[in-house]
Amino acid sequence: MKRIKTIEEWRTVRESSKKQSVLLFKMSLTCFSSLSAKKELHKLVTDLPLYVIVVQTDQAVSKAIESDLNVRHESPQLLIVKAQKATWQATHYHIKESLVRDAIEMYS
């Protein structure tokens, strides 16, 4: 998991989704469901790049993602971004390794 800390980094990641889908994980460091979701993502085996946004410290990035992708912010939230668009999302306890794996096959 690589952390996105700036809007410029987000724009680069979004641009890269034209060539390969990416996973974006928005999380809170103080939220139990975020920590559970993070554990699930550590089980995930995929070739897709996985990026994390910490919403407490990287709020501007989180808001830019919400605006650019037209997806309402939640935390935790996992997005598949393909060709600069969100093609799938899950929030809270729906971020499970098996569901994410299936979503990658269908939406990336």
C-alpha positions as CSV (number, residue, x, y, z in Angstrom):
1,M,0.0,0.0,0.0
2,K,1.4,3.3,-1.1
3,R,0.1,6.4,0.6
4,I,-1.2,9.4,-1.4
5,K,-0.5,12.6,0.5
6,T,-0.9,15.4,-2.1
7,I,-3.4,16.3,-4.8
8,E,-0.5,16.1,-7.3
9,E,0.1,12.5,-6.4
10,W,-3.6,11.8,-6.7
11,R,-3.7,13.3,-10.2
12,T,-0.7,11.1,-11.2
13,V,-2.4,8.0,-9.9
14,R,-5.7,8.9,-11.6
15,E,-3.8,9.5,-14.9
16,S,-2.1,6.1,-14.5
17,S,-5.6,4.4,-14.3
18,K,-5.8,4.9,-18.1
19,K,-3.2,2.1,-18.5
20,Q,-4.0,0.0,-15.4
21,S,-6.8,0.0,-12.9
22,V,-5.9,1.1,-9.4
23,L,-7.4,0.5,-5.9
24,L,-7.9,3.5,-3.6
25,F,-8.5,2.9,0.1
26,K,-9.7,5.8,2.2
27,M,-9.3,5.1,5.9
28,S,-9.3,6.7,9.3
29,L,-6.6,5.8,11.8
30,T,-9.1,5.9,14.7
31,C,-11.9,3.9,13.2
32,F,-12.3,0.2,14.0
33,S,-14.0,-0.6,10.7
34,S,-11.1,1.1,8.8
35,L,-8.6,-1.2,10.7
36,S,-10.7,-4.3,9.9
37,A,-10.9,-3.3,6.2
38,K,-7.1,-2.7,6.1
39,K,-6.6,-6.3,7.5
40,E,-8.8,-7.6,4.7
41,L,-6.8,-5.7,2.1
42,H,-3.5,-7.2,3.5
43,K,-4.9,-10.6,2.5
44,L,-5.6,-9.5,-1.0
45,V,-3.4,-10.9,-3.8
46,T,-3.5,-8.7,-6.9
47,D,-1.3,-7.1,-9.5
48,L,-3.3,-3.8,-9.2
49,P,-1.6,-0.9,-7.4
50,L,-3.2,-0.2,-4.0
51,Y,-3.1,3.3,-2.6
52,V,-4.2,4.5,0.8
53,I,-5.5,7.9,1.8
54,V,-5.6,8.8,5.5
55,V,-8.6,11.0,5.8
56,Q,-7.5,12.8,9.0
57,T,-4.3,14.1,7.6
58,D,-4.9,14.0,3.8
59,Q,-8.4,15.6,3.8
60,A,-7.7,17.7,0.7
61,V,-6.8,14.6,-1.3
62,S,-9.9,12.8,-0.1
63,K,-12.1,15.8,-1.2
64,A,-10.3,15.9,-4.6
65,I,-11.0,12.2,-5.1
66,E,-14.7,12.7,-4.1
67,S,-15.0,15.6,-6.6
68,D,-12.9,14.1,-9.4
69,L,-14.7,10.7,-9.3
70,N,-18.1,12.0,-8.3
71,V,-18.3,9.5,-5.5
72,R,-19.6,10.5,-2.1
73,H,-16.9,10.3,0.6
74,E,-17.1,7.5,3.2
75,S,-14.5,6.0,5.5
76,P,-13.4,3.4,5.2
77,Q,-14.0,3.2,1.4
78,L,-12.4,1.2,-1.3
79,L,-12.6,2.2,-4.9
80,I,-11.6,0.6,-8.2
81,V,-10.5,3.3,-10.6
82,K,-10.3,2.5,-14.3
83,A,-9.8,5.0,-17.1
84,Q,-10.0,7.8,-14.5
85,K,-13.5,6.8,-13.4
86,A,-14.7,4.9,-10.3
87,T,-16.1,1.6,-11.6
88,W,-16.8,0.0,-8.2
89,Q,-16.8,0.9,-4.5
90,A,-17.4,-0.7,-1.1
91,T,-17.6,0.8,2.3
92,H,-17.2,-0.3,5.9
93,Y,-17.7,-4.0,6.5
94,H,-18.3,-4.7,2.8
95,I,-14.5,-4.4,2.3
96,K,-13.8,-8.1,2.4
97,E,-10.9,-9.8,0.5
98,S,-13.2,-12.2,-1.3
99,L,-15.6,-9.4,-2.5
100,V,-12.7,-7.2,-3.6
101,R,-11.2,-10.1,-5.5
102,D,-14.5,-10.7,-7.3
103,A,-14.9,-7.0,-8.0
104,I,-11.4,-6.8,-9.5
105,E,-12.3,-9.5,-12.0
106,M,-15.5,-7.8,-13.0
107,Y,-14.6,-4.1,-12.8
108,S,-10.9,-3.6,-13.5
